Amino acid sequence: MKLSQYAKKQGVTYRTAFRWWQAGQIQGYQLPSGTIVVTEGEQEPPKEREPRVAIYARVSSHEHRPNLKRQVERLEDYCAAKGYQIALVVTEIASGVNDSRPKLLTLLRDEKISHIVVEHKDRLTRFGFRYLETLLELAGRHIEVVNLAENNREDLLADLTSILYSFTARLYGQRRRAKRKTEAIVQQLQAEEEEPS
């Protein structure tokens, strides 16, 4: 509890409690902000825990699998240079445009992991990076991006490419589904024609 709360609890002025703390009669510690926290009758202040770091590497298709290994190696070198102990290495082959990435979702749910290190923002997600970053920060967790975009233009071009890729994939998917439906209708009509009246 704060020294002011301790003083009220003891029925003395703040100045008196402060003198007691200076004389060493009260157990406690002082925060960098100057606030005095009394620990008398409490446990010792919690020590800052060492961060549990996870590496997340992703490629969009199986043909890029060799790049996945190189990505992990670069991230391991980065973590070693920063003095991080790597607790978990997560690799995934999946599109950065959709949210069907079970390994990433599992990593985001793992509250024991305090730092997630990625090579580029788009390795984590193509859209909504700031939302993820903000939500994790609220939980006392952190996303660390090794290679930030040099400027907004680079980020904008990457987003534009992602949007075009996403819409193109959906368009081709719809065309394939429409083609299959048309084929099924034609087959059914042919089957009906062949049946004797």
C-alpha positions as CSV (number, residue, x, y, z in Angstrom):
1,M,0.0,0.0,0.0
2,K,1.1,3.6,-0.5
3,L,2.7,5.5,2.4
4,S,-0.3,7.9,2.5
5,Q,-2.7,4.9,2.9
6,Y,-0.4,3.5,5.6
7,A,-0.5,6.8,7.5
8,K,-4.3,7.0,7.4
9,K,-4.5,3.4,8.6
10,Q,-2.1,4.1,11.5
11,G,-3.9,7.4,12.3
12,V,-0.8,9.6,11.8
13,T,0.1,12.3,9.4
14,Y,1.9,11.6,6.1
15,R,4.9,13.6,7.4
16,T,5.2,11.4,10.5
17,A,4.9,8.2,8.4
18,F,7.5,9.6,6.0
19,R,9.9,10.2,9.0
20,W,9.3,6.6,10.2
21,W,10.1,5.3,6.7
22,Q,13.3,7.5,6.5
23,A,14.4,6.1,9.9
24,G,13.9,2.5,8.7
25,Q,11.0,1.8,11.1
26,I,8.7,0.9,8.2
27,Q,9.4,-1.7,5.6
28,G,8.9,-0.7,2.0
29,Y,10.5,0.5,-1.2
30,Q,10.4,3.6,-3.4
31,L,9.3,3.5,-7.0
32,P,11.2,5.5,-9.6
33,S,8.3,7.9,-9.6
34,G,9.0,8.7,-6.0
35,T,6.0,6.9,-4.6
36,I,6.7,5.0,-1.4
37,V,5.1,1.6,-1.1
38,V,4.8,0.0,2.4
39,T,5.3,-3.7,2.4
40,E,5.0,-4.2,6.2
41,G,3.1,-7.5,6.7
42,E,3.1,-8.1,3.0
43,Q,5.2,-10.2,0.7
44,E,8.3,-8.7,-1.0
45,P,7.6,-6.7,-4.1
46,P,7.2,-8.9,-7.1
47,K,10.4,-9.1,-9.1
48,E,10.1,-8.3,-12.8
49,R,9.9,-11.7,-14.5
50,E,12.2,-12.5,-17.4
51,P,10.3,-12.2,-20.7
52,R,9.2,-15.5,-22.3
53,V,9.9,-15.0,-26.0
54,A,8.2,-16.7,-28.9
55,I,9.3,-16.5,-32.5
56,Y,6.6,-16.5,-35.2
57,A,7.5,-17.2,-38.8
58,R,5.1,-17.6,-41.7
59,V,5.1,-18.2,-45.4
60,S,2.0,-18.2,-47.6
61,S,2.5,-21.5,-49.5
62,H,4.4,-24.8,-49.4
63,E,6.7,-23.8,-52.3
64,H,8.1,-21.1,-49.9
65,R,9.0,-23.6,-47.2
66,P,12.8,-23.1,-47.6
67,N,12.2,-19.4,-46.8
68,L,10.5,-20.4,-43.5
69,K,13.6,-22.1,-42.2
70,R,15.8,-19.0,-43.2
71,Q,13.2,-16.7,-41.5
72,V,13.5,-18.7,-38.3
73,E,17.3,-18.6,-38.4
74,R,17.3,-14.8,-38.9
75,L,14.9,-14.4,-35.9
76,E,17.0,-16.7,-33.7
77,D,20.1,-14.6,-34.5
78,Y,18.1,-11.4,-33.7
79,C,16.9,-12.8,-30.4
80,A,20.5,-14.0,-29.5
81,A,21.8,-10.5,-30.2
82,K,19.1,-9.0,-28.0
83,G,19.8,-11.5,-25.2
84,Y,16.4,-13.1,-25.4
85,Q,15.9,-16.7,-24.3
86,I,13.6,-18.3,-26.9
87,A,10.8,-20.2,-25.2
88,L,8.9,-21.2,-28.3
89,V,9.3,-21.3,-32.1
90,V,6.1,-21.3,-34.1
91,T,6.1,-21.8,-37.9
92,E,3.1,-21.8,-40.1
93,I,2.3,-22.1,-43.8
94,A,-0.9,-20.0,-44.4
95,S,-2.1,-16.9,-46.0
96,G,-1.6,-13.6,-44.2
97,V,-4.9,-12.3,-45.5
98,N,-7.3,-14.6,-43.6
99,D,-7.6,-15.6,-40.0
100,S,-7.5,-19.4,-40.5
101,R,-4.2,-19.8,-38.7
102,P,-4.5,-22.1,-35.7
103,K,-0.9,-21.9,-34.6
104,L,-1.0,-18.1,-34.5
105,L,-4.3,-18.2,-32.6
106,T,-2.8,-20.6,-30.1
107,L,0.2,-18.4,-29.7
108,L,-1.9,-15.3,-29.1
109,R,-3.9,-17.2,-26.4
110,D,-0.8,-18.3,-24.6
111,E,-0.6,-15.8,-21.7
112,K,2.8,-17.2,-20.6
113,I,4.4,-15.7,-23.7
114,S,5.2,-12.1,-23.1
115,H,7.1,-11.2,-26.3
116,I,6.2,-12.3,-29.9
117,V,9.1,-11.6,-32.3
118,V,8.3,-11.4,-36.0
119,E,10.5,-10.4,-39.0
120,H,7.9,-8.2,-40.7
121,K,4.4,-7.0,-39.7
122,D,2.9,-8.9,-42.5
123,R,4.3,-12.2,-41.3
124,L,2.0,-11.8,-38.3
125,T,-1.0,-10.3,-40.2
126,R,-1.6,-8.3,-43.3
127,F,-4.4,-6.3,-41.7
128,G,-5.2,-5.2,-38.2
129,F,-1.6,-5.3,-36.8
130,R,-2.2,-2.3,-34.6
131,Y,-5.3,-3.9,-33.1
132,L,-3.3,-7.0,-32.2
133,E,-0.5,-4.9,-30.8
134,T,-2.8,-2.8,-28.7
135,L,-4.8,-5.8,-27.3
136,L,-1.6,-7.6,-26.4
137,E,-0.1,-4.5,-24.7
138,L,-3.3,-4.2,-22.6
139,A,-2.5,-7.7,-21.3
140,G,1.2,-6.7,-20.6
141,R,2.5,-8.5,-23.7
142,H,4.5,-7.2,-26.6
143,I,5.0,-7.7,-30.3
144,E,8.5,-7.0,-31.6
145,V,8.9,-6.4,-35.3
146,V,12.5,-6.8,-36.5
147,N,12.2,-5.0,-39.9
148,L,9.8,-2.1,-39.7
149,A,8.8,-0.6,-43.0
150,E,11.1,2.3,-44.0
151,N,8.2,4.6,-44.8
152,N,4.4,4.7,-45.1
153,R,4.6,4.3,-48.9
154,E,6.1,0.8,-48.4
155,D,3.4,-0.1,-45.9
156,L,0.7,1.3,-48.3
157,L,2.0,-0.7,-51.2
158,A,2.1,-3.9,-49.2
159,D,-1.5,-3.3,-48.1
160,L,-2.7,-2.6,-51.6
161,T,-1.0,-5.8,-52.8
162,S,-2.7,-7.8,-50.1
163,I,-6.1,-6.4,-50.9
164,L,-5.7,-7.2,-54.6
165,Y,-4.5,-10.7,-53.8
166,S,-7.4,-11.3,-51.5
167,F,-10.1,-10.1,-54.0
168,T,-8.5,-12.0,-56.8
169,A,-8.4,-15.2,-54.8
170,R,-12.1,-14.7,-53.9
171,L,-13.0,-13.9,-57.5
172,Y,-11.3,-17.1,-58.8
173,G,-13.0,-19.1,-56.0
174,Q,-16.4,-17.8,-57.0
175,R,-15.7,-18.6,-60.6
176,R,-14.7,-22.1,-59.8
177,R,-17.9,-22.6,-57.6
178,A,-20.1,-21.1,-60.4
179,K,-18.4,-23.4,-63.0
180,R,-19.1,-26.5,-60.8
181,K,-22.7,-25.5,-60.3
182,T,-23.1,-25.0,-64.0
183,E,-21.6,-28.4,-64.7
184,A,-23.9,-30.0,-62.1
185,I,-26.9,-28.4,-63.7
186,V,-25.9,-29.6,-67.2
187,Q,-25.3,-33.1,-65.9
188,Q,-28.7,-33.2,-64.2
189,L,-30.4,-31.9,-67.4
190,Q,-28.6,-34.5,-69.5
191,A,-29.6,-37.2,-67.0
192,E,-33.3,-36.1,-67.2
193,E,-33.2,-36.2,-71.1
194,E,-31.8,-39.7,-71.1
195,E,-34.6,-41.0,-68.8
196,P,-37.4,-42.6,-70.8
197,S,-40.7,-40.6,-70.7
